[in-house]
Each structure stands twice: as structure tokens, then as C-alpha cells.
Amino acid sequence: MGQRWPSALASPTTGEQGDVPGWVLVTLMTAGLIIAIWAVAGPALVNLFNTAIEKVAGLL
């Protein structure tokens, strides 16, 4: 008790703004990849889902 955190942990580093444009680019590229993959694999995934539901519904 009574110990203080080192100054590096107690206060944020001054002068560091972060890499906001980099994170925006990563976010946009990730969204683009998801849209592209969904466009290619979407019909197959819908077919797979419908087949699975039909099999489960047939068992009930």
C-alpha cells in the first residue's frame, strides 16, 4: 500500500496522437473484404443453411 504507479503507467504518453488514418484504412479494407467474400460465398451459405433447416425440420 502507499506505492504509486510508475509515471509511465499513471499518465498517457503526451504527443502521441495515434494512427487514426491507418485504423480507418484497416476498417474500410476489412469491410470491403467482408462484402467481397459475402458476394462470392453468400449463395452457397444460404443453400447450406436451407439444406440444414430442411433436414432438421424433416426429423421433427
C-alpha positions as CSV (number, residue, x, y, z in Angstrom):
1,M,0.0,0.0,0.0
2,G,1.1,3.5,-0.5
3,Q,3.1,2.7,-3.6
4,R,2.5,4.9,-6.7
5,W,2.3,3.6,-10.2
6,P,5.3,4.5,-12.3
7,S,4.8,7.7,-14.2
8,A,4.7,5.8,-17.5
9,L,1.6,3.9,-16.4
10,A,0.0,6.8,-14.5
11,S,-0.3,9.3,-17.3
12,P,-0.8,8.7,-21.1
13,T,2.2,9.4,-23.3
14,T,2.0,13.0,-24.4
15,G,2.4,13.9,-28.1
16,E,1.1,10.6,-29.3
17,Q,-2.0,11.1,-31.4
18,G,-2.3,7.6,-32.7
19,D,-2.6,6.4,-36.2
20,V,-6.2,7.3,-37.0
21,P,-5.9,7.3,-40.8
22,G,-4.3,3.9,-40.6
23,W,-7.1,2.5,-38.5
24,V,-9.7,4.0,-40.8
25,L,-7.9,2.3,-43.8
26,V,-7.8,-1.1,-42.0
27,T,-11.5,-0.8,-41.1
28,L,-12.5,0.1,-44.7
29,M,-10.4,-2.7,-46.1
30,T,-11.9,-5.2,-43.7
31,A,-15.4,-4.1,-44.6
32,G,-14.5,-4.4,-48.3
33,L,-13.2,-7.9,-47.8
34,I,-16.3,-9.0,-46.0
35,I,-18.5,-7.6,-48.7
36,A,-16.5,-9.3,-51.4
37,I,-16.4,-12.7,-49.6
38,W,-20.1,-12.5,-48.9
39,A,-20.9,-11.7,-52.5
40,V,-19.0,-14.9,-53.6
41,A,-19.9,-17.2,-50.8
42,G,-23.4,-15.9,-49.9
43,P,-25.5,-18.1,-52.2
44,A,-23.6,-21.2,-51.1
45,L,-24.0,-20.3,-47.4
46,V,-27.8,-19.7,-47.9
47,N,-28.1,-23.0,-49.7
48,L,-26.2,-24.7,-46.9
49,F,-28.4,-23.1,-44.2
50,N,-31.6,-24.0,-46.1
51,T,-30.5,-27.6,-46.5
52,A,-29.6,-27.9,-42.8
53,I,-33.0,-26.4,-41.8
54,E,-34.9,-28.8,-44.1
55,K,-33.0,-31.8,-42.6
56,V,-33.8,-30.7,-39.1
57,A,-37.4,-30.0,-40.0
58,G,-37.7,-33.4,-41.5
59,L,-36.6,-35.0,-38.2
60,L,-39.3,-33.3,-36.2
